[in-house]
Amino acid sequence: MERQDLAAYAAHSALSRGRRYDEIYKDDRPAYERDRDRIIHCAAFRRLEYKTQVFVNHEGDYYRTRLTHSLEVAQIGRGIARRLQLNEDLVETLALSHDLGHTPFGHTGEEVLNRLMKGHGGFEHNRQSLRIVELLEERYPDFNGLNLSWESREGIIKHSSDYDIPDGSGFDEYCPDLRPTLEAQIIDLADEIAYNNHDIDDGLKAGYLDPKALMGIDLWAETYTRVAEKHPLLPEDRQILQTISHLIGLLIRDLVEQTRSNISAARIRSLDEVRRQTGNLVSFSVATAARNRELKTFLYENLYSHYKVERMRIKAERFLTLLFENYLQNPTLLPSSYQAKYGQYGRERVVCDYIAGMTDRYALDEYKRLFEPYERV
C-alpha cells in the first residue's frame, strides 16, 4: 500500500527497525501510516486544540492553536515530501506529533517547568513528546504508549529548531550521533515555514504588527509587490492572505530545489548515507535562509516581544508556578491515577506530567478552583 515511486534514500516501511512491542494487526496498513493514525487518535493530540501558539485561547477564536499549527506543518511537509519522493506518511506522523509535549501557554510554560524541574531532570518538550508516545498514553491492552515505529520516535526526539535543540543525552537508543531520516529533517523547516507565515497573519489580525513596518522586510515586501502587480484591485485583507500564500510557496520551492541539489552533490543513494552526513541535507539556499532570518528577527522583536504578549507571559509564569508548588506541597490534590505514579516516577515528575498535559483553558480553570474561594471545586 506504500507508494512505489519512493526514492532509494527515503524511509521505507518495510525497512523500519520496528516497534518496541510485537503486535498482531487487524489490517495491512504500512508502518508509518499506522503511526500517523495512532497520533491522530491519542488524547495528547486532541488537547493541542486549546494550547497556545502565540495567542491564548480566550483572546479569540481566529488565532492559531498548537493543533491548527500542527495541521499546517503536516500540509506543508507532505507537499515537500511528495516533490522529493519521500515518505509522506512518516512526514505527516512527525508533523502531527512534533508538539505533543508542549505545555499550556507555549514556550513560557516550557521555560517555567524547566526551571521548576531543575535537579529533577528538567523539562524539554521534545523529550516530553517522546515520553507521551512511549509511556503516558494509555490505550492498548499490553503496553503503555503508542508503540510507534523506531523511525517515528527517532524523528520526535531529534526535532530541532530555534526553540528545540536536543542534546541527545539519555537517548542512546536513537543514535544521537547520526542524522535522522530526510522525512524528519523536513519537519524542522516545515515547522518554521508554518509558524513564521501564520504568525504574521495572526499578528496583523490582532493589530500587534504594523503592515507598514512589515514592508521593510525584504522577503515580505518583494512577495507583497508581486501579488499587488498580479491583482492590483485586491482588497488589503485578501492581499495579505495572498502574500502569505505566495510566500509559503516561494519557501517550499527554494527548499525543494536546494535539498535536491544537496542530495545530488553528496551523491546520496541510501538512507544509511543520509545518516552519515555531518549536517542536514534538507535546507534553504543561503540567500533565502538569510532573508528568512530577517523575517524571523522582525517577528521576535515586534510580535513575540509585544507588550501584550509579555503581559500574558508574566501572568502565565506566575500561576503555573503557583500550581506546581501547590501540587507539590499538597500531593493529594492530583487525581488518584496520578497519585498512584508517585512511587514509580517521583512526585516532581508526576506533577510536571500533569501540568504539561493541561490545556490553557484547563490550567486557567484549575487556578481558579484552587485559589479563588468562591469557585466551585
N, C-alpha and C positions, 0 to 999 in steps of 0.2 A: 504493500500500500504506500510505501515511501516513493517520492519522486525518483524517476530513473535517470534523470539528467544531472544529478548532483556531481559537483567537481570531485576529483580524486582526493583533494585535501579537505573536503567537507566532513562534518561529523555524521557518519552513517549509523543508523540504529543497530544494524547487525554487528557492528564492530564496537558497540558500547562495552565498557568494563562491567556493566551490570548493576544490580541493586544489592543493598546490604542483606536483605532478606529474600529468600526464594518465595515465589508466589505461583499459584495456579490461576490463570486468567480466564475470563469468560468470553473474550473475543481476541482478535488478532491485530489490534492497533499497534503501529510502530512505537518503540520505546519512548521517544520524545513527545509524540502526540499524547500518549498516556500521561506523561509528566505534566503537560500543559493542562490536561483536563483535571488532574488532581489539584493543581494550583487553583483553578477557577472555582472548584467546589469547596475549598477549605475556608474555615472561619476567618483566618487572618486576612485573606484576600477580601472578603466582604467588608471587614472593618475599615479597609482603606477608603471606603466611601466617605467617612467622617473624620479623616485625618488630614491635617493641614498640608497644603503645598506651599503657598505664601500667605493666603488669607484664611483666617479661622472660620469655621463653619457658620457661625452666627453672623458673619459680616456680609453674607449674601449668597444666594443660590447659584449665581452665574459662575463664580470663580472655580478654578481647577481644584480638585482634591487629589490625594495620592492615588485614588482609584482611576479617575479620568486621566491623570498623568500617565499611569502605567499602561492604560489602553492606547494612549497616543504614542508612547515609546514602542509598544508592540506593533502598531500600524507602520511607523517609520522603519523599525527594524526588519519587518517582513519585506518591505519594499527593497531595502538594501540587500537582504539575503537572496531574494529572487534574482536580482540583477547579477549577483556574484555566484549564482548556482550553489548556494549554501543551504543548510538545513533550516527551513523556515519554522518547523515545529520546535526545534531547540531554541531558536531565537525568540519565538513567542513565549516559550516557557520561562526563559530568563528575563524577558521584559516584564512579564506579569508578576514575577516573583522578586524582582530586584529591590522592591521597597517593603516587602512583607514585615521586616523587622523594625520599620520606622515607628517612632514613638508618637504620641499626640504632640501637636504644636511644632512639627517639623524638626529642624536641626537644633532648636532651643531645647526640646525635650531630650534629644540625644546628648547634648552637652551637659545638661543637668544630671542625667542618670550616670554619665561617665564620671562626673565629679563626685557624686554620692556613692558610687561603687568603687572609688579608689581604695585599694587594699583588698578588694574582693573580686578582682578580675576585670574591673572597668566595664564599659559598655560601648559597643560599636555596632551600627545597625546591620552591616553585612553579616557579622557573627550572629546577631540575633535572628536574622532571616534564616541562616543555616540551622540555628537551634530550633526554630519553628518547624522546619520541614524534616528535621531529623528526630525531634523529640516532643515538642509541645503540642502539635496537632494530635488529637486522639480520635481516630475514625475507624481504624481497622482492628480486626479481632486478634491478630497475632503479633502486632508490633505497634510502638508509638511512632509518630511522624508520618510522612507521606511515602517513604521508601522510594524516593526518586532515583533515577539513574545517576551513576557516578559523575557523568559529564554535566548534568544539571546542577548537582551540588557543588562541583568544582567551579562552575560559572558564577554561582551565587557568592561564594566566598572570595573569588578573585575579581569581582566587580570593582572598578576603580574610577574615581572622578576627583574633582577639586575637593569634595567633601568626604570621599571614601578612599582611603589609602591603606588597604590591608597590609599588614606586615608579614602575614603567613605563619607567625609563631603559634605553635599548638595545633597546626593543621597539616602535619607531615603527610597524612593520608592523601592530600590533594596536590602533592608535588609542587610546593611553593616556588621552586627554582625554575619551573618550566612555564612557558606561555600557555594560556588557556586556548581553547578552540577559537577559530575565527568567528564563530557564532557568538561566543561570549565577548570577544573584542568589539563586535558591532554594538553591543548594548551600551558600552561606555560612551560612545559618541551619539548613538540614537537618543540616549537619555539627555545628553547636552543639547542636541538639536531641539528636542521637545520642550525642555523647560526654558531655554532661552527665548524661544519664539512665543510660546504660550504665556510666559510671564509678561512679555511685552503687552499682549492682548489684555491680560488681567490688570496690569498696572495702568494702562491707558483707560480702561473701563472704570477703574476705581478713582481716576483723577490723580494718581500718585506720580505718574510720568508726564512730562511736558512734551507734546508732539514736536514742538519747535526744537527743543534740545536734542531729541532723538535724531533729527535731521543732521546733526553734527557728527553722527556716526557713519562712517563711510559705507559699510555694508548695507545699512538700512537706507541711507539716502539714495544710493545707486539703484536699489531694488524698487524703492518708492517711486523714483523718477521713471523707471522703466514701465511700471504699472500705469502711471499717470499718462504717459505717452500712448499707451495701448488703449486706455479707457479715459479720455480727457473729461468726460462729463459725469464720472462716477462720484456719488456722494462720499463724504470723508470717511464715514464709518466702514463702508464697503471697500474703499481704497486701502484702509488699514488692514482689513482682513485679507484682501487680495495680496497685499505686500507681504504679510506673514506667510501666506501660502506659497508665494513665489520664492521667498527666502528659504523656506524649508526645502523646496525643490532644488534650489541652487546648491545648498549644502549637501544634499543627498547625492547629486550628480558629481560634485567635486570629490566627495568621499569615495564613491564607487570608482571613479577614474583613477584616483591616486592609489587606492588599495589594489586595483588591478595592476597598476604599474609596479607597486611594491612586491606583489606576488611574483610577477614576471622577472623583476630584477634579482630577486632572491632565488629564482628557479625552484619554486616550491612545487613538489609533486605529491606530497602526502601530508597527513595530519602530524605525523612524527616530525617532519621537517618544520612545520608551523611551530610546534612546541619547542624546538631547539633554537629558535631565533632569540636574539638578545633584547628585542623590543617588539611592540605590537606592530603587526602588518596593516591593520585597519587604521587609517589616518586621513586627515585632510591634507591638502597640499600646503606647503609652507606659507604661501601668500594668504590662502583662505584661513588657515589657523590663526595667523596674526590678526586678520580683520575680525575674526570671530572673538578673539580675546578682547579686542577693543569693545565689542558689544557686551561681553560678559562684565567687563570693568564698569561700564556705564550702568548696567542693571544693579550691580553691587552697590555702587555709590548713590544711585537715585531711587532704587526700589527697595532692595533688601535692607538698606540703612535708613529708609524713610522714617521720620519721627513717629508716625502712627504704627508702623510695623515694629519699631523699637518699643513703643509703649506696650503692645501686646506681648512682645518677647519678655519684657520685665515682669509683667503680670503672670505669664505662664511659668517663668522660672520660680517665682515666689510660691505659687500654690502647688506646683509639682514637688518642690522641696518639702512643703508642709505635709503633703500626702505621704511622701516617702517616710519622713521622720515619724509621723503619727502611726503608720502601719508598723514600723519597726519597733516602736515603743509599746504598741498595743497589738500584738500579732493575732489576737482573736477577732480583729476587725475584718480580716480577709475571709472569703468563702471557705468552707470546710475542705473543699477539694484542693485548695492551695495550701491550707494549713497542714494537710497530710504530707506535703512535699518538703516541709522544713528540714526534716532529718536527712533527706536524701541530697538536697541541693544547698542547704543553708538558708537562713531566714532572709538575708540580704538579697540573694539571687532570686528567691521566690517573689519577694516584694518587687524587685526590678522587673521580673517577667510580667507580673500583674499590671504594673503601671505602663510598661511598654506596650502591652496589648490593648490598652484603653483607646477609645476614640476621643477626639477633642470634646465632643458632647458629653460622653460618659464621665470624663475627668472633671469637667465643669460641674456636672450634677453631683458627683461624689464629693467634691469640695464643699458644695452647699449642704449636702447631707451630714457631713462631719463637723462643719464649723458654723453653720447658721442654726441657732437654737430652735427656730420655728419651722424649719424644713422637715418634712416627713422623711423617716429613715427607711 
